[in-house]
């Protein structure tokens, strides 16, 4: 075949002194050449990683800005379209390859990645196995994992989808593929995960392979997948066997000796900036050699305007309020002491996750107050000011000076151990094992420096687990899908709130605070799922649209 396939060369570039898998595009080769050389076949696999493992705005912030976590200052993922109930089958455009400004519907993008995986399986048999059998087996495991991950991205957005396992060409005159059911799609993903587990290693001996899929990554995907399937919105009959499977899948990862919770209350933020620490199960890396806007510019993009940042995603007031006090009690503006100093004495994770007025950051204190350097009245890029009075601190390495170079090595964590603890706690609670659920819930809280929880009953315990997920996993792309699988998606569509901070003294040493609406939002029942783009249904009329979309 004459078709040219763009692929990636593996190099050993330095990512903050860590040699890891580098996915920078370097060259292109003919398909015939690719499948005659095992090393070029490997670079083809790298392309699937690059297209299939989403990060930052596509995997976390864009979702958070459609919930009660974040406000999107610039709408890079067309978040306003969703939170104002304007999403239709006709406005779901997304680019392939993914760029910095498109919807995250991604139907065509994800199926393009699946096609890449299917091309691999169709052609890998051409590679000489005489001296390459181990590499070929491992590559197969990687691509099974990546295809499973991609189908899971489709499942999250749309529910059951067409399962495509072959490569269609222009010689195929008829293309009709119907949607599989939700559970059938889950079963297909599980099959790919099983294949991956059988072929992948536990770890890699070469530092340049760090970042590739492992058995742990595949089992972590299985844990998240089965937790979703067991959840009330999808498991309407409360089939206990699904909760058992979800519990066991999470425990399988927890019991792997190479993973452990990392850091403590004072060093919590390093989970995200210390690359491939023991808590990280699977991550997407970006290097500091070539700028990839919105991905390895994330430290600049999230930081406030007064530091020459973009304030791209602003933390909502309701997210700030949900961080507990350090003693485990609830924050309240009705408490005079808390209202006077709202950022004192909070959950230690608050200080690692959120940049607030008065927070120490890059050599000075943040000034979100009216007239401050990081406000809408600032002399420094006021158009880039936070609308809510907060920005994201989580994942930002404040030791990096993005004013010297805007792009830097960065790590988007896809799976980490604390999520597995919370998955296990939730499934255990659903199965009535409160002591086991509390044990793993409290291990998360103890690492964060928070007091242990107790629970009066299962409903109380589940509410506390849900709250802990909101705090521990904030901005990592979980909230959007958690409130949907729990059947309470509408709570994420309340108006987006911010804070107006007014100096009460000429020296700007004390302030008054007023909660303010920064974004009016609209809830529509159809928004449990994304609409399938109409152009895709026109290509294949056998595909049925999701409910309540015309």
Buried (B, 14 or more C-beta within 10 A) or exposed (E): EEEEBBBBBBBEBEBBEBBBBBBBBBEEBBBEEBBBBBEBBBBBBBBBBBBBBBBBBBBBBBBBBBBBBBBBBBEBBBBBBBBBBEBBBEBBEBEBEBEBBBBBBBBBBBBBBBBBBBBBBEBBEEBEBEEBEEBBBBBBBBBBBBBBBBBBBBBBBBBBBBBBEEBEEEEEEEEEEEBBEBBEBBEBBBEBBBBBBEBBBEEBEEEBBBBBBBBBBBBBBBBBBBBBBBBEBBBEEEEEEBBBBBBBBBBBBBEBEEBEBBBEBEEBBBBBBBBBBBBBBBBBBBBBBEBBEBBBBBBBBBBBBBBBBBBBBBBBBBBBBBBBBBEEEEBEEEEEEBEEEBBEBBBBBBBBBBBBBBBEBBEEBBBBBBBBBBBBEBEBBEEBBBBBBBBBBBBBBBEBEBEEEBBBBBBBBBBBBBBBBBBBBBBBBBBEBBEBBBBBBBBBBBBBBBEEBEBEEBEBBBEBBBBBBBBBBBBBBBBBBBBBBBEEBBEBBBBBBBBBBEBEEEEBEEBEBEEBEBBEBEBBEBBBBBBBBBEBBEEBEEBEBBEEBE
